[in-house]
Amino acid sequence: MKFIYFNDTGRKVSIHPATFLHGCTGSSEPIKHLEQRLFELPADTFPWVKMWDYGESGLSILVSPMKETK
């Protein structure tokens, strides 16, 4: 599964380290304004996304693969 995040926040968005510990692959460099970033997730998962605003310290995004539960 592929997930593309487009940064339209006007600020840089850092990638939370757990994104990669949870099984996603992609660049860990901060995402610049008007830049998009591709995250590849393990097969048969979908992205769960959370963003934090740390004020002057910036924004951070977590992309975590989730399996569908029935």
C-alpha positions in Angstrom: 0.0 0.0 0.0 1.3 3.5 -0.8 0.3 6.7 1.0 1.2 10.2 -0.2 1.1 13.1 2.2 1.0 16.6 0.7 2.3 19.4 3.0 0.1 22.4 2.6 0.6 23.7 6.1 3.1 26.5 5.3 5.6 24.9 7.7 8.1 22.0 7.7 6.7 18.7 9.0 9.1 16.3 10.7 8.5 12.5 10.5 7.9 10.8 13.9 10.5 8.0 14.3 7.8 5.4 15.1 6.6 5.7 11.5 9.5 3.6 10.5 9.5 1.3 13.6 5.8 0.5 12.8 6.8 -0.8 9.3 6.5 2.1 6.9 9.4 2.9 4.5 10.3 6.3 3.0 12.5 9.3 3.6 12.9 10.5 7.1 13.8 14.1 6.0 11.3 16.8 7.1 8.6 17.5 4.5 8.9 21.1 3.1 5.9 23.3 2.4 4.2 22.2 -0.9 6.2 19.0 -1.0 4.7 15.6 -1.1 6.1 12.5 0.5 5.5 8.8 -0.4 5.2 6.3 2.4 5.1 2.6 1.6 3.1 0.5 4.0 3.2 -3.3 4.5 0.8 -5.3 2.3 -2.9 -5.5 3.4 -2.7 -2.4 5.6 -4.0 1.1 5.5 -2.5 4.3 6.9 -3.5 5.7 10.3 -2.2 9.3 10.5 -1.7 11.6 13.5 -0.1 15.1 13.5 1.2 17.1 16.4 1.7 20.9 16.5 4.6 21.8 18.8 4.2 25.5 18.2 7.5 27.1 17.3 9.2 23.7 17.5 7.2 22.7 14.4 4.8 20.0 13.2 5.3 16.2 13.4 3.5 13.4 11.5 3.1 9.8 12.4 2.0 7.3 9.7 1.2 3.9 11.2 0.0 0.9 9.2 -3.2 -0.7 10.5 -4.8 -3.9 9.5 -8.6 -4.0 9.0 -10.4 -5.7 11.8 -13.7 -7.5 11.1 
